[in-house]
């Protein structure tokens, strides 16, 4: 046998090539979900860290201002699209404001939370507009409606019978460790920095986010943060108000917003 014959490289047959491709596809099917789960967990951890930093800044602000809570004033005239008055944050996330970092930097909370990136959850990949190629909005978090709610520069009630809390010592209906301050808001409703639910009507006014394993991240008035997994599949839909009450996740949130 000559050298050329001995050194000739044997080619794959079509069957062998198909077997290799099938094995690669099986391995990808096994490992890609694992890798995606790891990415989701990393995003959730990062988001919880952002919440803790925002909650700590919220506490520092109150401490530096004689117990007065940072203002949440989402109105401009009669529209819930932003404000010209002092507020913890500025910008309407349904407009080009969504990409304007200056509006975050102008907020009352920014001196104590002076990193624009901590206002955005890495799992929030939704564009701010339906226009093709729209970037994601820079803020994923909103503040709940019972904490220092103002309208056009004046203290106000979102819902009659449930007055907001303006000072730390007014957080009494539920303890600080159970009083929600910030949460991830759904891209379906996020606009200003204000999140509310209807108590009398027993419906969602704004929608919480659902990207963390069909759940949401929250920070609380004692500075800690935690993840809630939704009990009701409707909460993780585009319309949490669908169907008929009760809405168990809404009831749970009402209690920790200080309404009950």
C-alpha positions in Angstrom: 0.0 0.0 0.0 1.5 3.4 -0.9 1.8 6.3 1.4 -0.9 8.3 -0.3 -3.5 5.6 0.3 -2.5 5.2 4.0 -2.7 8.9 4.7 -6.0 9.5 3.0 -8.5 11.0 5.4 -11.8 9.2 5.6 -14.8 11.6 5.1 -18.0 11.6 7.1 -20.9 9.8 5.5 -24.3 11.6 5.3 -25.7 9.4 8.1 -22.8 10.1 10.4 -23.1 13.9 9.8 -26.8 13.8 10.6 -26.1 11.9 13.8 -23.6 14.6 14.8 -26.1 17.3 14.1 -28.8 15.5 16.1 -26.4 15.1 19.1 -25.5 18.8 19.0 -29.2 19.7 18.8 -30.0 17.5 21.8 -27.2 19.0 23.8 -28.4 22.5 23.0 -31.9 21.6 24.0 -30.6 20.4 27.4 -28.1 23.2 28.1 -29.7 26.3 26.7 -32.6 26.4 29.1 -30.1 25.9 32.0 -28.0 28.8 30.7 -31.2 30.9 30.3 -32.3 30.1 33.9 -28.8 31.2 35.1 -29.1 34.4 33.2 -32.6 35.0 34.7 -31.4 34.4 38.2 -28.5 36.8 37.7 -30.9 39.5 36.5 -33.1 38.9 39.5 -30.2 39.2 41.9 -29.0 42.4 40.2 -32.5 43.8 40.3 -32.9 43.1 44.0 -29.6 44.9 44.6 -30.9 47.9 42.7 -34.0 47.8 44.9 -31.9 47.8 48.1 -29.8 50.8 46.9 -33.0 52.8 46.0 -34.6 51.9 49.4 -31.4 52.9 51.2 -31.4 56.2 49.3 -35.1 56.7 50.3 -34.2 56.1 53.9 -31.2 58.5 53.8 -33.4 61.2 52.2 -35.9 60.9 55.0 -33.1 61.0 57.6 -31.6 64.1 56.0 -35.0 65.9 55.8 -36.3 65.5 59.4 -38.3 62.4 58.7 -40.1 63.8 55.6 -40.5 61.2 52.8 -39.3 62.0 49.3 -42.1 63.5 47.2 -43.8 61.5 44.5 -45.5 64.0 42.2 -46.4 62.5 38.9 -48.8 65.1 37.5 -48.3 67.9 34.9 -51.5 69.8 35.0 -54.2 67.1 34.9 -52.2 64.5 33.0 -50.2 61.7 34.6 -47.2 62.3 32.3 -44.7 64.0 34.6 -44.2 67.0 36.7 -42.6 70.4 36.9 -42.6 70.2 40.7 -40.2 68.5 43.1 -40.4 64.7 42.7 -38.3 61.7 43.4 -37.9 61.1 39.7 -38.9 62.7 36.4 -39.8 61.5 32.9 -42.6 59.7 31.1 -41.5 56.2 30.1 -43.9 56.2 27.1 -42.1 59.1 25.3 -38.6 60.0 24.4 -38.1 60.8 28.1 -37.5 57.1 28.4 -34.0 57.5 27.1 -33.2 60.7 28.8 -30.8 60.1 31.8 -30.9 63.8 32.8 -34.5 63.4 33.9 -33.4 60.7 36.4 -30.5 62.8 37.5 -32.8 65.8 38.2 -34.9 63.7 40.7 -34.9 64.4 44.5 -33.6 60.9 45.2 -30.6 61.0 42.8 -28.1 62.7 45.2 -28.5 59.6 47.4 -28.8 57.1 44.5 -26.5 58.7 41.9 -26.1 55.9 39.4 -28.6 55.9 36.5 -28.2 52.2 36.0 -29.8 51.2 39.3 -33.1 52.7 38.1 -33.4 50.0 35.5 -34.0 46.2 35.9 -31.7 44.2 33.5 -34.6 41.8 32.9 -36.7 44.7 31.5 -36.0 44.3 27.8 -39.3 46.0 26.6 -39.0 48.9 24.2 -40.6 52.1 25.3 -42.5 52.4 22.0 -44.1 50.2 19.4 -42.0 51.8 16.7 -39.5 49.4 15.3 -36.0 49.7 16.9 -37.2 51.6 19.9 -34.7 51.3 22.8 -35.7 50.1 26.3 -36.7 52.7 28.8 -34.1 53.8 31.4 -36.3 53.3 34.4 -38.2 50.1 35.4 -39.2 51.0 38.9 -42.0 53.1 40.4 -42.9 54.2 43.9 -46.2 53.2 45.5 -49.0 55.7 45.8 -49.3 55.9 49.6 -45.9 57.5 50.1 -45.7 61.3 50.0 -48.1 61.6 47.0 -48.4 65.1 45.6 -50.4 66.6 42.7 -49.1 69.7 41.1 -46.9 70.5 44.0 -49.5 69.9 46.8 -50.3 66.9 49.0 -53.1 64.8 47.6 -55.0 61.6 48.0 -55.1 59.0 45.3 -58.2 57.4 46.8 -60.5 59.1 49.3 -60.4 57.4 52.7 -56.8 56.3 52.4 -54.6 59.3 53.2 -51.0 59.0 52.1 -48.0 59.0 54.5 -45.7 62.0 54.4 -43.4 61.3 57.3 -41.6 58.2 58.6 -43.6 58.2 61.8 -46.8 58.0 59.8 -45.9 54.5 58.6 -48.1 52.8 61.2 -50.9 50.9 59.5 -48.3 48.2 58.5 -44.8 48.1 59.8 -41.9 49.4 57.7 -40.7 45.9 57.0 -44.0 45.2 55.2 -44.5 48.6 53.6 -43.6 48.5 49.9 -41.7 51.5 48.6 -40.5 50.5 45.1 -41.5 47.8 42.7 -40.9 46.7 39.1 -43.7 48.1 37.0 -45.0 46.4 33.9 -44.0 47.9 30.6 -47.7 47.9 29.8 -48.4 50.7 32.3 -45.1 52.4 33.3 -45.1 56.1 32.5 -44.4 58.4 35.5 -42.7 57.3 38.7 -46.0 56.5 40.5 -47.7 53.1 41.0 -51.2 52.7 42.3 -54.0 50.2 42.8 -57.7 50.9 43.3 -59.0 49.8 46.7 -62.7 50.5 46.5 -63.0 49.2 43.0 -60.6 46.3 43.9 -58.7 46.6 40.7 -55.2 47.2 39.4 -54.7 50.9 38.3 -51.1 50.2 37.3 -49.7 46.7 36.6 -46.7 45.1 38.3 -44.0 43.5 36.3 -43.9 39.7 35.6 -40.4 39.1 34.1 -38.8 37.5 37.2 -40.1 34.0 36.9 -43.8 35.2 36.7 -43.1 37.4 39.7 -41.9 40.8 40.8 -39.3 42.4 43.0 -40.0 44.9 45.7 -38.2 47.0 48.2 -39.5 48.0 51.6 -39.5 50.9 54.1 -36.9 49.2 56.3 -34.4 49.0 53.4 -34.8 45.3 52.5 -35.8 43.8 49.1 -37.5 40.6 48.2 -39.0 38.7 45.3 -42.7 37.7 45.1 -43.9 34.9 42.9 -47.4 35.6 41.6 -50.1 33.2 42.8 -52.6 34.2 40.1 -51.6 33.6 36.5 -53.7 36.7 35.5 -51.2 38.9 37.3 -48.5 37.9 34.8 -50.7 38.7 31.8 -51.3 41.9 29.8 -54.5 42.4 31.8 -54.4 41.5 35.5 -58.0 42.8 35.8 -59.4 40.1 33.5 -62.0 37.7 34.9 -63.7 38.1 38.2 -62.4 38.8 41.7 -60.9 37.8 44.0 -57.4 38.8 42.8 -55.1 37.3 45.4 -51.9 39.1 44.3 -53.8 42.4 44.4 -55.1 41.7 47.9 -51.6 40.9 49.1 -50.2 44.1 47.6 -53.0 46.3 49.0 -52.0 45.1 52.5 -48.3 46.0 51.9 -49.1 49.3 50.3 -50.6 50.5 53.6 -54.2 50.5 52.4 -55.5 47.9 54.9 
